[in-house]
């Protein structure tokens, strides 16, 4: 499935994570993880990602293939400034959504993920754009055709 960037934010005294797929800019919102749960971050990410695909309406067989394609989650410290900029944009959008609630835990993480992913991603040089959710759906559908 490719590389992802993640960033930990403390929102309303809760650990919240945003993960952004490097190529499609598909973003997954994972709120309220406690310190012991962070030790199993790969599993939490995989569950949130696959649940978001199902919430988006992708067929079960495609969701299962996406889960298999993720494989074991590995972490490193490599960064990409463009993806970090996308994460900053997502945090800015999330801040606007947080104005509607008193506690981040009152937000539906799947709804927030869906909302964050339905935005245009601009191609460098200003030549066109794509929608992050559509790009991820195409990437996941391509997994079915590759097998």
RADA-V921723 format. One record per helix or strand. SS is the DSSP state (helix for helix, strand for strand). FROM is the first residue (numbers start at 0). TO is the last residue. If there is no record, write none. Layout:
ss->{SS | SS}
from->{FROM | FROM}
to->{TO | TO}
//
This chain:
ss->{strand | strand | strand | helix | helix | helix | helix | helix | helix | strand | helix | strand | helix}
from->{3 | 13 | 26 | 34 | 40 | 59 | 80 | 103 | 108 | 119 | 123 | 128 | 131}
to->{10 | 20 | 32 | 37 | 54 | 69 | 97 | 105 | 116 | 121 | 125 | 130 | 145}
//
